[in-house]
Amino acid sequence: MLKSMIEVKNTLVHQDIVTHNFVCHLQKCKGACCIEGDAGAPLEADELPILDKIYPKVKPYMNAKGIATVESEGTYVKDFEGDFTTPCVDTNKECAYVIWENGITKCAIEKAYEAGDIDWQKPISCHLYPIRITAYPEFDTLHYDRWSICASACNYGDTLKVPVYKFLKKPLIRKYGESWFNELENKI
């Protein structure tokens, strides 16, 4: 039986991240996590100047509503709790960086990255979803954010038998490094 938290370097990882399965199923959810919620995507302090810097190269990939939002509110905003997030069009609806392809949300930032126009893929909170990080001065805690809009991803993950942490291997390595990921696997 696993403990409720697994200590890996300077993090505590909730056991649900290794015991529950998850694989995004965009054909079912249509990327609802990018258009639902009470605020934009959480941002880390070091991501704020990156958004300012890359915006001119991301802008050509954005839609008119997203551009208007960023140009009136900025590349990031403070939410009702005082945390920095991506801005949302139509107040707490879709992220300003959302674009639509065949009825599915995509990210203009990631499109610019894939095209080679920028070298930053997207905010780490987006890349890591459904893992959410709570940062403390000495350590981070990682937990699995369950949301009803992701039910199809949970079912798909169960079908494929892919735990959350394995589905999110690349963003976990992006955030904490390969040795961190290997240590997590060794502790499971």
C-alpha positions in Angstrom: 0.0 0.0 0.0 1.3 3.4 -1.0 1.6 6.3 1.5 -0.7 9.2 0.6 2.3 11.3 -0.5 5.6 10.2 -2.1 8.6 12.3 -1.4 10.8 12.9 -4.4 13.6 15.5 -4.0 11.9 18.8 -3.2 8.4 17.6 -3.9 5.6 15.6 -2.4 3.6 13.7 -5.0 0.1 12.5 -4.1 -0.4 8.8 -4.6 -3.4 9.4 -6.9 -0.9 10.5 -9.5 0.5 7.0 -9.7 -2.6 5.0 -8.9 -5.2 6.6 -11.1 -5.2 6.4 -14.9 -5.6 9.3 -17.3 -5.1 9.9 -21.1 -6.6 13.0 -22.7 -9.4 12.1 -25.0 -9.8 15.3 -27.1 -12.3 13.8 -29.4 -14.7 13.5 -26.5 -14.0 16.5 -24.3 -13.0 18.9 -27.1 -10.4 20.5 -24.8 -12.9 21.8 -22.3 -10.2 22.5 -19.7 -9.1 25.5 -21.9 -12.6 27.1 -21.9 -14.1 26.2 -18.5 -13.3 27.3 -15.0 -13.3 30.4 -12.9 -9.9 31.8 -14.1 -7.3 31.3 -16.8 -4.4 28.9 -16.6 -2.2 29.4 -13.5 1.2 30.9 -14.3 4.5 30.8 -12.5 6.4 34.0 -11.8 9.2 33.2 -14.3 6.6 32.6 -17.0 5.3 36.2 -17.0 8.2 37.9 -18.8 8.2 34.9 -21.3 4.6 35.6 -22.2 5.5 39.3 -22.8 8.4 38.4 -24.9 6.8 35.8 -27.1 3.4 37.5 -27.6 4.4 39.2 -30.9 5.3 35.7 -32.3 2.2 34.0 -30.9 -0.3 36.7 -32.0 -0.4 35.5 -35.6 -1.8 32.2 -34.4 -4.5 33.7 -32.2 -8.1 34.5 -33.0 -9.5 38.1 -33.0 -11.2 37.8 -29.6 -8.0 36.5 -28.0 -5.9 39.2 -29.5 -8.4 41.9 -28.3 -8.4 40.4 -24.8 -4.5 40.3 -24.6 -4.2 43.8 -26.0 -6.7 45.3 -23.5 -5.8 43.2 -20.4 -2.2 42.1 -21.0 -0.4 38.8 -21.7 -1.3 37.7 -18.1 -3.7 38.9 -15.4 -4.2 38.6 -11.6 -7.2 36.4 -10.7 -9.6 36.9 -7.9 -7.2 35.2 -5.5 -4.2 37.4 -6.5 -2.5 34.7 -8.5 -1.3 35.3 -12.1 -3.2 33.5 -14.9 -3.7 33.7 -18.6 -6.4 36.2 -19.5 -9.8 34.9 -20.5 -12.1 36.2 -23.1 -15.7 37.0 -22.1 -14.7 36.9 -18.3 -13.9 33.5 -17.1 -14.6 31.6 -20.3 -12.0 30.5 -22.8 -8.3 31.3 -22.4 -7.2 34.2 -24.6 -4.7 31.9 -26.3 -7.3 29.3 -27.3 -7.8 28.6 -31.0 -10.2 26.1 -32.5 -9.3 23.3 -35.0 -12.1 21.0 -36.1 -14.2 21.8 -33.1 -11.3 21.1 -30.6 -9.4 23.7 -28.6 -5.8 24.1 -29.3 -3.2 26.6 -27.9 -1.8 29.4 -30.0 1.3 29.4 -27.9 1.9 25.7 -28.6 1.2 26.3 -32.3 3.9 28.9 -32.4 6.2 26.5 -30.6 5.4 23.6 -33.0 6.1 25.9 -36.0 9.5 26.8 -34.5 8.7 30.5 -34.0 9.3 30.3 -30.2 11.2 27.9 -27.9 8.7 27.8 -25.0 5.9 25.2 -25.4 3.2 26.6 -23.2 2.6 27.4 -19.5 3.7 24.5 -17.3 0.3 24.3 -15.6 -1.3 23.6 -19.0 1.3 21.0 -19.9 1.0 19.2 -16.6 -2.8 19.2 -16.4 -4.5 17.3 -14.6 -1.6 17.6 -12.1 -1.7 20.9 -10.2 1.3 22.2 -8.2 1.1 24.0 -4.9 4.4 25.8 -4.3 5.8 26.4 -0.9 9.1 28.1 -0.1 10.9 24.8 0.6 9.0 22.3 -1.6 6.2 21.7 -4.1 3.2 19.4 -3.6 1.7 17.7 -6.7 -1.9 16.6 -6.7 -4.3 15.1 -9.2 -7.1 17.6 -10.0 -10.2 15.7 -10.7 -12.8 17.5 -12.8 -16.0 16.0 -14.3 -15.1 17.4 -17.8 -12.2 14.9 -17.8 -14.3 11.8 -17.2 -13.6 10.5 -20.7 -9.8 10.9 -20.1 -10.1 8.8 -16.9 -12.0 6.1 -18.8 -9.6 6.2 -21.7 -6.7 6.0 -19.3 -8.3 3.0 -17.6 -8.8 1.3 -21.0 -5.1 1.9 -21.9 -3.9 1.3 -18.3 -1.8 4.5 -18.3 -1.3 6.2 -14.9 -1.4 10.0 -14.7 2.3 10.3 -14.1 3.2 8.2 -17.2 0.8 10.2 -19.3 2.5 13.3 -18.1 6.1 12.1 -18.3 7.4 14.8 -20.7 6.0 17.8 -18.7 7.1 16.3 -15.4 10.6 16.0 -16.8 10.3 19.5 -18.2 9.4 20.8 -14.8 11.6 18.7 -12.5 14.2 16.9 -14.6 14.8 13.3 -15.7 16.5 12.3 -12.5 13.4 13.4 -10.5 11.2 11.3 -12.8 13.4 8.3 -12.4 13.4 8.7 -8.6 9.6 8.8 -8.7 9.4 5.6 -10.6 11.9 3.9 -8.3 9.8 4.8 -5.3 6.6 3.4 -6.7 
